[in-house]
Amino acid sequence: MKTVINTQNAPAPIGPYSQAIIAGNLVFVSGQVAINPLNGELVMDDIKIETTQVMENIKAILTAAGIDFNNIVKTSIFLTDMQNFAQVNEVYGTYFTDDFPARETIQVAGLPKNVNVEISVTAIKP
């Protein structure tokens, strides 16, 4: 059994996928990019602001699922330029306090809408 999570506080999917799926006690949040859910515009002023928007989108989806960043067990960060790693990591780290999730960071040739960063997460719902 699965439950679809959909909130207007995060960007609407730009393809045939859900913002998140709850399956059992696992929550799979689709990769988020820096789209402002209020106006549908990309937020790409700089990599830190872009990453903040991505994390805020994830936060909105987690909230809609009834959980928060403390429930995340795994993240995947996709970057088009590994030179942005330190700045993305700096912003990313502000959303966690301790017991950090497992993570990988992967450089890719391109991302949807030509963004610089996309992040997906897997969390546990108690």
FENVEN-V338743 format. One record per pair of residues at least 12 apart in sequence whose ideal C-beta (glycine too) atoms are under 7 Angstrom apart, sorted by the first residue. I is the first residue (numbers start at 1). GAP is how many residues later the second one is. Records with the same first field share a line. If there is no record, write none. Layout:
I = GAP, GAP
//
This chain:
2 = 19, 20, 21
3 = 19
4 = 14, 17
5 = 13, 14, 15, 16, 17, 56, 59, 60
6 = 12, 13
7 = 12, 53, 54, 57
8 = 29
9 = 28, 51, 55
10 = 27, 47, 50, 51
11 = 24, 26, 46
14 = 98
17 = 13
18 = 12
19 = 42
20 = 41, 45
22 = 43, 103
25 = 99, 100
26 = 96, 98
27 = 38, 40, 95, 96, 98
28 = 94
29 = 29, 32, 33, 91, 92
30 = 90
31 = 47, 87, 88, 89
32 = 22, 25, 26, 86, 87
33 = 21, 78, 79, 80, 82, 85
34 = 16, 19, 20, 81
36 = 17
37 = 20
42 = 71, 73
44 = 71, 72
47 = 37, 40, 41, 69, 70
48 = 39, 43
50 = 65, 66, 67
51 = 37, 40, 41, 66
52 = 39
54 = 63, 65
55 = 36, 37, 40
58 = 61, 63
62 = 61
65 = 60
66 = 59
67 = 56, 58
69 = 26, 27
71 = 52, 53, 54
72 = 29, 49, 51
73 = 28, 29, 49, 50, 51
74 = 27, 28, 29, 47, 48
75 = 26, 28, 44, 46
76 = 28, 43, 44
77 = 26, 28, 40, 42
78 = 28, 30, 33, 39, 40
79 = 26, 28, 37, 38
80 = 28, 30, 31, 36
81 = 35
82 = 25
84 = 32, 33
85 = 20
88 = 29
//
